[in-house]
């Protein structure tokens, strides 16, 4: 906490998210360990400080599907702050070694009530996630499976976020990629080989995503392909006004995540 001239404590979001305290615990997870499981009581929120994680669901018939991947600066388990607490709808697990801040439902409710700056920060994160979910739905409805795969790979490599990025994506099987984009493993294998031949990705044990893959998503450019379909041009014209809004929402969120990461590395 910093003190103003009038000795009134100033709430520091980065300090709050980087350290344990009342109702907050830092937890470390090894790959494949779970933050929580589908069906557990929803009573805590996690803030991912280090590492990569994923959300997955299992159907009644036992089929598992990966919903999304999480990066440092993401919250997970936010359903626990609903007015009526329920059960977890998905499983959150570590992809590699992770550190996260585990925040109880009561502490999360308190800080959102008492600290408007944190409430504003958290709501902006929820809005950004909601818009990402809507973009996922649009992608599934309008785009080819090849383009959906390109988008997933770019998201996993965190292209588009400020700062230097590791373009190697977390370990993932072709079966999981096929589940995420709604196609077969054989099609994913075909597309991955095609991307590699075109220089969009490198693969030698780990998948490295190159910036040239952006042309597939943004410009729909493949060698030998015709220009964009009219429906995609219409979709771009619809989504174009939304892009500045997304940037505005993310603007205060990304610096805080960076500050938390730097504080953790210093500590």
LOFISE-934565 format. One record per atom (N, C-alpha, C, CB): x, y, z. Coordinates in steps of 0.001 Angstrom, whole numbers, plus 500000, padded with zeros to 6 digits. Glycine has a CB too. Example, Ala and Ser with C-alpha at 12.3 -4.5 7.8 and 13.67 -1.06 7.14 Angstrom:
# residues 2
513190494310507800 512300495500507800 513200496700507800 511308495527509046 512850497750507080 513670498940507140 512900500030507870 514084499402505725 
***
This chain:
# residues 267
500824498800500000 500000500000500000 500869501265500000 499062499998501215 500517502229499172 501168503522499168 500326504485499985 501375504043497724 500925505547500466 500190506533501265 500191507863500538 500809506685502682 499035508507500487 498932509833499901 499328510866500948 497498510100499370 499266512140500560 499612513212501496 498712513208502712 499534514560500809 497495512725502571 496553512690503687 496594511337504399 495131512984503193 497613510524504096 497801509218504733 496638508268504495 498003509396506213 495975508428503352 494895507519502996 495481506417502116 493728508276502265 495330505150502514 495915504064501720 495400504083500279 495604502707502366 496314503921499332 495962503835497923 496087502382497498 496866504762497049 495018501834496971 495006500427496603 495873500191495370 493570499950496349 496790499237495470 497681498886494377 497260497520493832 499174498873494846 496675497505492621 496169496261492042 497291495259491833 495460496537490718 498436495727491334 499548494821491050 500070494152492309 500673495569490367 500180494910493392 500637494344494668 499633493321495172 500845495457495724 498349493645495064 497296492733495523 497366491401494773 495905493377495335 497583491450493465 497569490234492645 498890489474492671 497229490585491224 499935490088493215 501252489440493232 501557488748494549 502325490453492945 500784489063495596 501143488584496932 499983487891497643 501633489737497776 500352486965498529 499367486315499388 498921487295500469 499948485018500022 497801487019501085 497275487886502136 495986487289502689 497027489321501600 495200488118503335 493934487651503889 493014487174502766 493253488769504710 492660485890502790 491792485337501756 492490485079500437 490652486249501526 493825485185500415 494600484975499181 495784484066499460 495087486324498595 495975483090498593 497077482134498727 497745481934497377 496575480780499292 499076481934497352 499807481632496122 499982480119496035 501197482367496085 499571479534494909 499681478087494708 500566477815493495 498274477439494520 501343476746493582 502205476313492484 501721474963491979 503693476234492933 501627474831490675 501141473594490070 502133473079489044 499772473810489421 502267471761489009 503071471105487995 502183470799486782 503724469805488557 502792470523485630 501987470201484447 500962469109484721 502887469773483307 499729469327484244 498587468413484346 497898468444485710 499038467011484055 498453469168486695 497739469340487958 496573470305487750 498695469861489073 495527470153488545 494316470944488339 494166472063489369 493102470044488386 493689473200488884 493290474286489772 491962473905490426 493170475643488994 491055473386489610 489772472859490067 489244471932488987 488750474009490380 488263471111489355 487706470130488419 486230470384488181 487913468708488941 485768469967487041 484354470077486689 483514469367487750 484082469478485277 482516470081488282 481666469513489323 482060469920490729 481684468035489226 483261470512490910 483670471000492229 482824472208492624 485177471368492237 482805472496493912 482123473694494396 482871474936493918 482014473682495944 482149475907493367 482759477144492852 482873478151493989 481922477741491668 484019478158494663 484187479030495828 485468479861495798 484169478204497075 486254479777494716 487489480558494614 487710481028493181 488696479730495093 488452482124493066 488892482649491769 490415482555491739 488399484142491538 490971482214490584 492424482137490434 492897483228489472 492855480731489924 494036483831489807 494704484778488915 496025484149488511 494920486186489602 496186483872487225 497380483187486739 498557484158486691 497127482573485342 499580483884487507 500764484752487562 501841484298486581 501335484780488982 502085482994486533 503118482436485651 502608481154485021 504435482171486428 503112480844483820 502780479585483171 501576479673482257 502539478543484196 501201478540481704 500046478435480819 499115477351481365 500486478114479348 497824477574481197 496819476624481675 495744476463480612 496196477094483021 494851475518480826 493768475310479865 492471474994480590 494119474179478885 491362475299479913 490027474951480387 489483473834479514 489077476187480369 488940472808480136 488386471688479369 487097471208480019 489407470525479269 486261470551479233 485004469996479731 484898468535479304 483784470814479208 484144467779480086 483914466368479778 482405466153479654 484537465429480883 481996465520478558 480572465256478336 480102464094479211 480303464947476846 478791463885479229 478233462780480003 478733461430479500 476713462820479952 479119461380478221 479627460134477646 481139459979477828 479282460071476166 481750460957478530 483173460854478832 484102461474477824 483527459461478979 483571462149476812 484422462790475815 484909464133476340 483667462971474481 486241464353476256 486838465586476754 487133466542475606 488121465284477537 486894467821475852 487171468845474845 487830470048475515 485866469272474111 488860470595474876 489532471795475380 488790473030474889 491022471834474929 488449473908475827 487709475126475481 488656476246475079 486837475577476656 489647476511475923 490565477613475661 491836477441476469 489907478959475983 492850478218476111 494099478246476857 494218479571477592 495308478028475921 494885479551478736 495026480730479584 496485481146479679 494459480461480981 496715482445479799 498061483013479877 498198483828481157 498366483894478636 499442484170481543 499625485041482710 498821486327482565 501112485370482907 498147486706483643 497283487881483615 495821487542483456 497697488787482514 495504486263483248 494110485823483117 493552485400484460 493997484669482115 492267485670484667 491518485106485784 490823483839485295 490483486135486359 490585482918486214 489826481724485877 489015481317487102 490765480566485406 487805480838486861 486928480468487973 486051481611488442 487746479968489124 485874482615487558 485103483800487959 483633483511488214 485215484859486904 483164482308487815 481763481955488096 481488481855489586 481406480638487423 482548481768490396 482367481629491847 481815482895492497 483685481265492498 481883484042491801 481372485273492415 479916485532492026 482241486469492007 479273484561491381 477849484705491063 477049484833492356 477340483496490222 475887485472492268 475081485710493471 474708484411494167 473818486481493116 474481483359493374 474183482047493948 475313481107493534 472771481503493470 476218480766494459 477345479899494098 476872478522493663 478312479766495271 477550477983492671 477164476669492165 478371475766492018 476446476798490830 478370474958490959 479454474014490711 480275474451489502 478898472597490496 481500473989489452 482362474308488329 481814473641487065 483821473856488608 481798474397485977 481307473879484703 482417473316483837 480584474961483951 483678473536484257 484825473069483474 485971472744484419 485262474133482424 487022472149483858 488232471833484609 489353472750484144 488630470339484434 490065473356485084 491231474177484773 492478473415485206 491151475575485476 493393473224484289 494609472462484603 495837473147484029 494506471028484062 496985472877484634 498245473474484204 498777472769482963 499281473415485334 499219473554481981 499870473002480796 501360472826481073 499646473919479560 501964473825481730 503335473717482208 503356474183483664 504324474560481318 504534474384484224 504614474810485621 503945476176485793 506091474866486092 503034476258486734 502231477471486930 502307477975488368 500775477206486554 502149479281488512 501919479914489803 500661480759489662 503157480782490262 499822480705490674 498562481455490612 498174481946491993 497435480589490020 497451483042492016 496905483558493263 495486483026493422 496928485119493289 495260482295494498 493947481724494788 493207482674495724 494072480293495419 492077483202495246 491333484216495996 489970483638496386 491164485531495157 489632483709497669 488350483167498114 487202484017497594 488299483087499646 486045483418497526 484841484117497064 484577485348497926 483618483173497090 484701485209499253 484429486332500158 485416487473499954 484476485865501610 486709487142499774 487710488183499582 487508488870498241 489123487597499676 487139488098497223 486901488689495902 485712489649495960 486648487582494845 484669489259496660 483495490123496795 483859491391497574 482340489367497502 484661491234498625 485052492383499440 485849493399498645 485858491927500638 486893492916497929 487766493852497234 487032494528496081 489014493134496718 486108493841495445 485335494475494380 484391495528494939 484547493429493599 483915495317496148 483011496278496781 483764497489497333 482227495600497902 484939497218497938 485667498282498632 486632499049497739 486423497702499782 487066498428496637 488084499051495789 487561499208494357 489388498212495798 486994500365494032 486443500585492681 487459500360491562 485902501989492577 488721500668491824 489743500499490782 489887499024490416 491105501071491251 489843498152491419 489948496725491140 488688496223490444 490192495938492437 487529496695490893 486274496290490258 486272496683488788 485071496922490981 486767497892488482 486850498356487097 487816497475486296 487302499836487047 488946497148486888 489947496291486251 489372494913485941 491184496155487147 488656494338486903 488107492993486735 486981492976485699 487595492459488076 486137493997485713 485042494067484739 485599494207483323 484097495251485063 486651494982483157 487279495110481831 487814493762481358 488424496152481867 488376492994482276 488847491654481906 487668490782481463 489593490987483096 486554490834482203 485392490033481843 484832490442480488 484315490158482911 484823491738480189 484342492211478892 485244491704477766 484277493751478871 486560491760478003 487492491275476987 487289489791476742 488941491549477406 487084489023477807 486854487585477644 485539487323476926 486857486881479007 484498488107477240 483214487939476573 483343488193475075 482172488877477181 484091489234474708 484270489549473293 485105488477472600 484931490924473130 486070487897473327 486853486795472763 485939485598472497 488016486395473720 485018485326473426 484089484209473253 483195484437472038 483231484019474516 482716485672471871 481891485981470708 482689485839469410 481321487398470825 483957486258469450 484815486110468273 485017484633467946 486178486800468503 485139483793468979 485275482349468769 484039481796468063 485494481620470114 482869482275468486 481629481802467885 481538482233466419 480418482328468674 481866483490466141 481858483978464760 482833483176463910 482213485475464709 483998482912464470 485016482122463770 484478480735463418 486288481995464632 483781480116464375 483249478772464156 482146478774463095 482712478197465469 481356479844463047 480215479896462137 480611480252460703 479208480898462645 481597481136460546 481857481710459232 483144481238458555 481896483173459354 484126480815459327 485429480535458743 485654479053458466 486508481042459650 486529478771457522 486889477399457201 487694476805458351 487688477331455878 487774475475458403 488539474822459464 490015475186459371 488364473300459393 490536475418458161 491925475798457984 492202477161458607 492285475809456505 491293478086458397 491463479416458971 491254479398460487 490491480400458317 490333478538460962 490120478411462405 491380477877463080 488920477485462699 492048476930462433 493291476394462984 494362477477463050 493786475208462144 494478478276462002 495462479363461988 495202480335463132 495429480108460641 493946480660463363 493603481602464436 493948481021465800 492111481962464380 493646479747466024 493954479105467303 495458479127467561 493430477654467323 496246478814466543 497699478805466705 498229480197467042 498371478281465434 497687481222466404 498111482595466684 497733483015468095 497496483557465675 496535482632468538 496102482961469895 496981482267470929 494635482567470101 497330481018470671 498170480283471608 499579480860471672 498228478814471220 500042481426470552 501359482067470515 501302483502471032 501915482051469092 500087483982471345 499849485309471917 500269486440470992 500579485440473224 500096486240469682 500332487330468746 499286488419468969 500295486820467280 499711489659468830 498789490776468997 498877491434470351 497401490319468770 499560490780471330 499751491402472632 501052492191472637 499752490342473752 501116493277473432 502326494106473445 503527493332473976 502102495361474293 504742493757473557 505973493184474079 506439491986473275 505787492788475513 507629491524473616 508197490371472938 507459489119473371 509706490244473230 507184488246472443 506436487029472728 507221485799472308 505083487055472024 507081484751473107 507641483463472729 506679482826471744 507881482542473977 507117482651470486 506202482150469464 506060480637469486 506666482587468106 506687479982470464 506460478558470657 505182478387471478 507683477877471361 504267477582470999 503003477389471711 503154476254472724 501847477086470715 502279476183473730 502345475094474699 502154473737474013 501285475290475795 502677472676474603 502495471345474017 501017471029473824 503150470275474901 500666470568472636 499266470261472341 499213469203471247 498486471540471912 498284468285471376 498152467217470390 497260467660469240 497588465946471041 497394466965468116 496533467267466978 495081466910467288 497010466514465729 494880465912468138 493508465568468550 492852466735469273 493509464320469457 493627467389470171 493085468538470914 492791469700469982 494062468983472009 493688469973469041 493450471035468060 492201470737467241 494668471200467132 492023469472466865 490841469090466088 489563469335466889 490928467609465667 489588469038468192 488418469281469048 488102470765469132 488654468719470456 489145471592469225 488952473019469411 488389473702468175 490248473662469795 488712473195466984 488225473863465771 487071473112465107 489360474020464779 486718471952465653 485568471220465122 485827470504463816 484440472147464937 486931469754463756 487228468973462561 487903467681462978 488121469771461573 488474466941462024 489099465666462330 490616465826462482 488776464639461236 491228464849463131 492669464879463315 493394464833461960 493114463705464204 492875464066461030 493523463947459720 493545465290458996 492803462899458859 492455466070459146 492424467396458512 493432468331459168 491008468004458593 493529468267460505 494513469090461208 495924468731460748 494383468911462738 496208467430460627 497517466984460163 497810467531458761 497591465444460163 496811467491457892 496974468010456534 497280469509456556 495709467739455701 496502470265457363 496703471715457433 498060472059458041 495584472369458250 498471471343459085 499748471617459742 500906471385458773 499914470734460997 500831470317458011 501872470058457009 501888471155455948 501653468684456346 500710471605455576 500602472692454585 501199473985455150 499114472919454176 500867474317456406 501424475517457033 502953475446457095 500845475698458447 503462474260457395 504913474116457511 505587474302456141 505271472730458102 504998473726455112 505573473863453761 505548475315453290 504807472979452760 504530476056453712 504412477459453308 505241478394454190 502955477886453344 505886477843455234 506717478659456115 505946479386457193 507466479645455314 504667479032457400 503861479687458430 504222479194459829 502380479451458164 504652477948459944 505041477382461231 506317476563461052 503900476507461823 507008476351462161 508133475424462214 507782474357463244 509485476159462576 508218473161463004 507896472084463929 509066471135464079 506663471325463461 509627471103465278 510714470176465585 510588469798467056 512127470807465272 509554469017467352 509258468675468738 508276469652469359 510535468638469554 508456470961469083 507524471998469528 507104472817468316 508166472913470627 505910473376468387 505389474171467276 505753475638467484 503850474001467145 506424476217466492 506737477638466499 505911478328465418 508259477878466278 505194479372465820 504296480085464909 504993481334464385 502964480458465617 505002481502463069 505618482667462445 504574483740462132 506355482257461167 505021484987462076 504110486109461854 503378486009460522 504873487414461917 503991485321459560 503359485205458242 502008484506458310 504272484456457292 501761483744459385 500468483073459531 499339484079459720 500505482101460711 499686485296460147 498675486350460295 497960486628458980 499318487635460815 498662486454457861 498043486709456559 496854485795456301 499065486539455452 496902484597456863 495803483649456681 494545484159457366 496183482262457227 494717484717458571 493567485164459359 493102486553458948 493909485156460838 494057487483458786 493686488870458522 493342489127457059 494803489782458940 494084488489456158 493918488772454732 493369487601453941 495226489186454145 493222486466454606 492739485259453926 493613484919452726 491282485441453478 494923485071452910 495857484872451811 496517483499451873 496917485957451824 496223482677450884 496912481420450654 497404481427449215 495982480189450937 498580480893448976 499021480792447587 498015480003446765 500405480136447504 497573480607445652 496623479901444795 495176480125445167 496905478451444827 494939480827446302 493558481087446709 493055482369446066 493447481179448244 491772482445445859 491159483670445357 490991484644446505 489797483380444681 490523485826446212 490346486837447244 489242486419448188 490035488203446626 489047487206449207 488090486862450249 486689486702449696 488095487914451332 485968485809450322 484581485601449957 483775486814450404 484025484294450588 482705487147449707 481902488307450083 481427488253451529 480714488422449168 481085487060452033 480555486994453391 481637487359454407 479997485591453685 482933487041454079 484002487412454987 484259488907454936 485272486647454655 484108489513453749 484246490965453651 483154491644454457 484194491425452181 481941491105454391 480845491663455174 481136491524456663 479518490971454820 481663490354457057 481971490122458464 483033491095458959 482437488683458677 484059491354458136 485106492288458529 484546493694458711 486226492298457492 483619494091457830 483037495425457951 482213495549459223 482171495743456735 481633494420459668 480851494434460912 481762494519462119 479966493187461012 482892493769462081 483777493686463233 484747494858463333 484548492405463182 484980495568462226 485974496634462217 485739497686463310 485980497302460865 484495498156463558 484300499158464609 484561498615466010 482897499701464539 484554497292466171 484719496696467496 486183496692467932 484171495271467505 487112496649466966 488533496511467280 489034497624468206 489347496504465996 488726498922467940 489186499962468869 488617499792470275 488811501330468338 487390499267470379 486776499051471692 487556498006472460 485303498622471550 487943496916471771 488726495859472417 490048496417472920 488977494688471444 490708497239472093 491984497821472504 491812498709473728 492599498623471357 490713499476473770 490449500346474911 490227499530476176 489234501235474636 489489498421476044 489217497566477206 490501496950477742 488218496459476838 491363496479476836 492577495778477241 493669496727477717 493095494947476096 493585498007477368 494671498941477663 495045498978479144 494287500325477209 494082499063480108 494490499093481514 494805497710482080 493409499734482340 494388496647481402 494577495299481919 495993494808481670 493575494343481289 496518495015480469 497826494474480080 498962495052480922 498090494754478606 499012496393481186 500116496905482014 500147496311483411 500024498401482119 498971496101484029 498927495523485375 499495494120485366 497492495506485917 499139493332484355 499684491978484250 501203492022484126 499071491239483046 501716493007483385 503161493150483238 503830493543484543 503478494176482174 503183494426485308 503731494846486604 503779493674487563 502897495988487209 502707492875487593 502670491696488461 503818490749488096 501298490965488343 504016490541486807 505086489633486360 506447490142486787 505052489461484838 506681491475486668 507972492034487060 508169491938488565 508087493490486605 507124492197489355 507235492102490816 507560490680491232 505935492568491495 506956489696490567 507209488295490891 508649487915490557 506231487384490136 509162488414489423 510523488079489031 511541488720489968 510783488520487594 511235489930490462 512144490607491425 512139489867492743 511727492094491649 510885489453493161 510769488731494442 511444487383494374 509304488552494832 
***
